[in-house]
Amino acid sequence: MTKKSAIIVWFRTDLRLHDNPALYAALNHGERIIPLYIHAPHEEGRWQPGAASRWWLHHSLSSLARDLKQLGSRLILRAGNSLEQLQQLVEETAAASVFATRCYTPAGTKRDNHVQQALQDLNIDFKLYNGNLLLEPDSIRNKSGQPYKVFTPYWRAHQQLFNSPALLPAPDQLPSVPNRVSSMALAKLELLPTQPWDKGMRQTWQVGEQAGIQQLRLHSQEIIADYPDSHDRPDIDGTSRLSPYLHFGELSVRQVAKMLIQSRQQHARPGATALLRQLVWRDFAHHILWHFPTTSDKPFDARYNHFPWQRRSNSRLLKAWQQGLTGFPIVDAGMRQLWQTGWMHNRVRMIVASLLTKNAGIHWQLGARWFWDTLVDADLAQNSMNWQWVAGCGVDAAPYFRIFNPVLQSQKFDPRGEYIRRWIPELAGLPTEYIHQPELTPPLVQQACKVILGSDYPEPILDLKASREQALLNYRQYIRSAS
Ligand SMILES: Cc1cc2nc3c(=O)[nH]c(=O)nc-3n(C[C@H](O)[C@H](O)[C@H](O)COP(=O)(O)OP(=O)(O)OC[C@H]3O[C@@H](n4cnc5c(N)ncnc54)[C@H](O)[C@@H]3O)c2cc1C
């Protein structure tokens, strides 16, 4: 490659300028850099981005385009088949190379292999860099050379292998992109909703690289200090809320890890290790999907291939769950938080998923789909692994007999009912003794609090005890017959 050749930097899930190895390598190699994003949702197969992800993507691309412009460059937006768009841009710009951050989803890997082959035939360099994970899936194996299937030994090995990285700086200027290279208008990608349902998301999130860095700076120290005690409390908001920034690569996961490692060294804070462990769960999810690419669609534990979960997408239970009208306040609060903001607290994600898959016996795929459409952090690896974990059919899964009781969970993790009151205004006036089980509220108290059960707020949609026993029976019988 000559020093003067152009390099296309193909942005995908690395929508940032800081600590971006593909961009950094391009800057070190060539003089002309063509920043490119190709909108190709059809290439994601069954898992095209959902509505909330598209909303985030729109704002993220807008932010990246702004940041590139400030440095003297320009984001080229194209849509269609990735390979065709690349070939066309190579021709227009006489680029000799395409640099990108590696993707690990089955569809992304397939596309990249195809692109690699075709570009190689044209004598174009296609280089992939790790900018998304702490350790790439192939760089960590157990003693027999196999992928890990259990988190704890994976975490131990990860700690041995991962060193605090040197971060790559963001450029302070970039070469311009010739005017003749055309770009689509962002609006043409039609990522935003036609019905304006996104008010809650607009009020909740600042999107983009600077916003992600800001979130890390502003909240990390207090979160690290309190994380061990408060990360399970949805009423306290004791988690980092970095997940969408990490999913879209607006924030470098290595930067977050480095900050945590430094914090651990300087202040010996257990919260730093606890939060680092969560980032390693993220790596683990990608490790699993990479090595077991069917796990987005099929149980990891093949014994569950024919488990009789219900698959009806119009069932009354599923609808009530989606709308936050199950009559279990902690579940409804979570589902409404999700609908309004595109995010839900992790503890509540586990509770709502357990009610759906275990008490209601509904297929985890229907839950995963709903999350896929409504989460701003929807991520194929993390979503699939976690849904399967709760359903009991995944890697390192919660055993089938672990069924979360939403009332007990609510009493434990939202003791004063503040989270419930925040998301279910019709219950706001209920005394704390009834907030976790409103159906027990005496009629006179209901009248005084202006909430009539069964009218203003639903009675529980299922019997917790009976549905739990039924689920246990189903799982036991099924496992016996499948073994
Ligand atoms: C049913 C279910 C579905 C989920 N779907 C997704 C999803 O689509 N996308 C997603 O990013 N997370 C998913 N999670 C994991 C977790 O709920 C979110 O990552 C977390 O709530 C994000 O909030 P935070 O950034 O404040 O987390 P923090 O507690 O501050 O953790 C920091 C980071 O660690 C990672 N992390 C934390 N918990 C997990 C976990 N259990 N598994 C993998 N990575 C984790 C995330 O990247 C997170 O941003 C799911 C969990 C469940 C139970």
The ligand as a Tripos MOL2 file, in Angstrom:
@<TRIPOS>MOLECULE
LIG
   53    58     1     0     0
SMALL
NO_CHARGES

@<TRIPOS>ATOM
      1 C1        -33.6360  -11.1600   30.0690 C.3       1 LIG1
      2 C2        -32.4410  -10.2360   29.9350 C.ar      1 LIG1
      3 C3        -32.1430   -9.6370   28.7100 C.ar      1 LIG1
      4 C4        -31.0330   -8.7990   28.5690 C.ar      1 LIG1
      5 N1        -30.7770   -8.2140   27.3490 N.ar      1 LIG1
      6 C5        -29.6980   -7.3990   27.2130 C.ar      1 LIG1
      7 C6        -29.4230   -6.7680   25.9690 C.ar      1 LIG1
      8 O1        -30.1070   -6.9750   24.9650 O.2       1 LIG1
      9 N2        -28.3560   -5.9200   25.9010 N.ar      1 LIG1
     10 C7        -27.5590   -5.6670   26.9910 C.ar      1 LIG1
     11 O2        -26.6080   -4.8720   26.8880 O.2       1 LIG1
     12 N3        -27.7770   -6.2870   28.1660 N.ar      1 LIG1
     13 C8        -28.8170   -7.1310   28.3200 C.ar      1 LIG1
     14 N4        -29.0600   -7.7210   29.5270 N.ar      1 LIG1
     15 C9        -28.0420   -7.6080   30.5990 C.3       1 LIG1
     16 C10       -28.2430   -6.4460   31.5930 C.3       1 LIG1
     17 O3        -29.5620   -6.4120   32.0500 O.3       1 LIG1
     18 C11       -27.8940   -5.0870   30.9950 C.3       1 LIG1
     19 O4        -26.6290   -5.1260   30.3810 O.3       1 LIG1
     20 C12       -27.8260   -4.0240   32.1150 C.3       1 LIG1
     21 O5        -29.0750   -3.9360   32.7610 O.3       1 LIG1
     22 C13       -27.4740   -2.6830   31.5000 C.3       1 LIG1
     23 O6        -27.5030   -1.6880   32.4670 O.3       1 LIG1
     24 P1        -26.1670   -0.9910   32.9680 P.3       1 LIG1
     25 O7        -25.3810   -0.5190   31.7980 O.co2     1 LIG1
     26 O8        -26.5750    0.0450   33.9810 O.co2     1 LIG1
     27 O9        -25.4330   -2.1990   33.6790 O.3       1 LIG1
     28 P2        -24.2300   -2.2560   34.7390 P.3       1 LIG1
     29 O10       -24.7180   -3.0610   35.8870 O.co2     1 LIG1
     30 O11       -23.7200   -0.9020   35.0420 O.co2     1 LIG1
     31 O12       -23.1370   -3.1510   34.0060 O.3       1 LIG1
     32 C14       -22.1320   -2.5780   33.1370 C.3       1 LIG1
     33 C15       -22.1610   -3.2840   31.7980 C.3       1 LIG1
     34 O13       -21.8970   -4.6680   31.9500 O.3       1 LIG1
     35 C16       -22.6320   -5.4260   30.9730 C.3       1 LIG1
     36 N5        -23.5590   -6.3310   31.6620 N.ar      1 LIG1
     37 C17       -24.1790   -6.1210   32.8410 C.ar      1 LIG1
     38 N6        -24.9480   -7.1880   33.1680 N.ar      1 LIG1
     39 C18       -24.8130   -8.0720   32.1690 C.ar      1 LIG1
     40 C19       -25.3630   -9.3660   31.9180 C.ar      1 LIG1
     41 N7        -26.1960   -9.9640   32.7700 N.pl3     1 LIG1
     42 N8        -25.0180   -9.9960   30.7690 N.ar      1 LIG1
     43 C20       -24.1700   -9.4400   29.8870 C.ar      1 LIG1
     44 N9        -23.6260   -8.2130   30.0710 N.ar      1 LIG1
     45 C21       -23.9360   -7.5390   31.2020 C.ar      1 LIG1
     46 C22       -23.4260   -4.4060   30.1540 C.3       1 LIG1
     47 O14       -22.7170   -4.1150   28.9730 O.3       1 LIG1
     48 C23       -23.4970   -3.2030   31.0810 C.3       1 LIG1
     49 O15       -23.6500   -1.9800   30.4210 O.3       1 LIG1
     50 C24       -30.1860   -8.5610   29.6900 C.ar      1 LIG1
     51 C25       -30.4940   -9.1600   30.9230 C.ar      1 LIG1
     52 C26       -31.6110   -9.9760   31.0380 C.ar      1 LIG1
     53 C27       -31.9030  -10.6180   32.3810 C.3       1 LIG1
@<TRIPOS>BOND
     1     1     2 1
     2     2     3 ar
     3     2    52 ar
     4     3     4 ar
     5     4     5 ar
     6     4    50 ar
     7     5     6 ar
     8     6     7 ar
     9     6    13 1
    10     7     8 2
    11     7     9 ar
    12     9    10 ar
    13    10    11 2
    14    10    12 ar
    15    12    13 ar
    16    13    14 ar
    17    14    15 1
    18    14    50 ar
    19    15    16 1
    20    16    17 1
    21    16    18 1
    22    18    19 1
    23    18    20 1
    24    20    21 1
    25    20    22 1
    26    22    23 1
    27    23    24 1
    28    24    25 2
    29    24    26 1
    30    24    27 1
    31    27    28 1
    32    28    29 2
    33    28    30 1
    34    28    31 1
    35    31    32 1
    36    32    33 1
    37    33    34 1
    38    33    48 1
    39    34    35 1
    40    35    36 1
    41    35    46 1
    42    36    37 ar
    43    36    45 ar
    44    37    38 ar
    45    38    39 ar
    46    39    40 ar
    47    39    45 ar
    48    40    41 1
    49    40    42 ar
    50    42    43 ar
    51    43    44 ar
    52    44    45 ar
    53    46    47 1
    54    46    48 1
    55    48    49 1
    56    50    51 ar
    57    51    52 ar
    58    52    53 1
@<TRIPOS>SUBSTRUCTURE
     1 LIG1         1 GROUP 0 **** ****
